[in-house]
Amino acid sequence: MADMAKSTNILFIGGTSSGKTVAASSTYYKMNAGGGVGDDKVKFDLTSIGNAGAENNTELFDNFIRMLQGKFPNGSTDNRYYDFAFRRNAEKICEIKWMDYRGANIEQNWSDPGEGKEKKDIQEFKSMLLHAMILIYIIPGDVVRNYSNLEKLPPQSSERTIGMTQIAKEIGQFNFIMEKVKELREEDYRKLPILFYITKSDKLGYDDSEKFDKLIALLKGHNLLKGHEKILGCHSTLGRDLIVEDNTIKYGVAPEGFEIPLMLTAGYFMSDEGKAWEARENARIDIAEELEQSKIDKGNQVLGGLQSGFMYYVFGPSKKKKEQIRQLEKEASESKDKMAALAKARKNMENKLKEYSRDILNYIEQCTNDKCKYVIYMNEEGEERPLKEFFE
């Protein structure tokens, strides 16, 4: 199964200051600190690879160190790519290309990219959208908070107006992106999973279930759940007790939840690739079984001819025929053994295929307890569904 999964893409869609660069650095930290995430039996980690592997490794860790020192990393002024090996127990099971889009005005650049760098950036963004395994859309925690607080604010207050404007901007960008995804993905648009990712979720308080209630209220209030077969929500925080003053981190860096989008993407990719691999293997086994069965059928026909006729019944088989019959029976036995082995391989194949996805599901479920809940899987009505159904 080492060759089952090849590579997949991760693209976070969000505006300037939505937390994309913080998410990349914090995810890399989470996937490497303490040897990765998981337990003593199964552990996942992320290794920077490719021509820029060493440089990216340094950059991502330096960004996280800056946060520990109180400074947020600079936002992306250029498209940044990170190539990773996603590993299970130190064995690479797939490669991941992560794009940190520079957070400029997507709508304007899409319709009028100009020439040179702007055109190149939007072309790369479109390519990632076209091939993304999951569409990950970032909604900053303060946007979700502002929406939930709107009813508490006086109708004509500037705070309410600012909140509504910020929300309208986020929803407008999302709707724009979804229309473009429809154009790019066409028939598989409904099947494309969408993950609504709350960054800076510490702005929503401690109760994780309440965070998702507020997210669902926002999504339902703007009719954003319709038209998708697979819908998820998740959240991350740089620290539940994070204190930030004048864009300086004063206290509380303790990242949580940043690995979840990565784990969901990798798990879904392996499940999807696994199904394709299973189909290819089943087709190969079908052909092999047909070949062995044709050998058996052909051998039986020849054997029937050898074991018939007056001379055979009166005098028995000649020495030459005995040898031929022995050889045919041997070949038939070998073909039957091969078919039994193929049947066994088919039976064992499914168990191995889904092992990695199950391990990822187990990890996410182990992260969930009375105090912590990092992901929700839901239908178009916003009703929660078992997460295991996402990988099926």
URNOR-V721586 format. One record per residue. SS is DSSP state (A for helix, B for strand, O for the rest). Layout:
SS, SS
//
This chain:
O, O, O, O, O, O, B, B, B, B, B, B, B, O, O, O, O, O, O, A, A, A, A, A, A, A, A, A, A, A, O, O, A, A, A, O, B, B, O, O, O, O, B, B, B, B, B, B, O, O, O, O, A, A, A, A, A, A, A, A, A, A, A, A, A, A, A, A, O, O, B, O, O, O, O, O, O, O, O, B, B, B, B, B, B, B, B, B, O, O, B, B, B, B, B, B, B, B, B, B, O, O, O, O, O, A, A, A, A, A, A, O, O, O, O, O, A, A, A, A, A, A, A, A, A, A, A, A, A, A, A, O, O, B, B, B, B, B, B, B, A, A, A, A, A, A, A, A, A, A, A, A, O, O, O, O, O, A, A, A, A, A, A, A, A, A, A, A, A, A, A, A, A, A, A, A, A, A, A, A, A, A, A, A, A, A, A, A, O, O, O, O, B, B, B, B, B, B, B, O, A, A, A, A, O, O, O, A, A, A, A, A, A, A, A, A, A, A, A, A, A, O, O, O, O, O, O, O, O, O, B, B, B, B, B, O, B, O, O, O, O, O, B, B, B, O, O, B, B, B, B, O, O, O, O, B, O, O, A, A, A, A, A, A, A, A, A, A, A, A, A, A, A, A, A, A, A, A, A, A, A, A, A, A, A, A, A, A, A, A, A, A, A, A, A, A, A, A, A, A, A, A, A, A, A, A, O, O, O, A, A, A, A, A, A, O, O, O, A, A, A, A, A, A, A, A, A, A, A, A, A, A, A, A, A, A, A, A, A, A, A, A, A, A, A, A, A, A, A, A, A, A, A, O, A, A, A, A, A, A, A, A, A, A, A, A, O, O, O, O, O, O, O, O, B, B, B, B, O, O, O, O, O, B, B, O, A, A, A, A, A, O
//
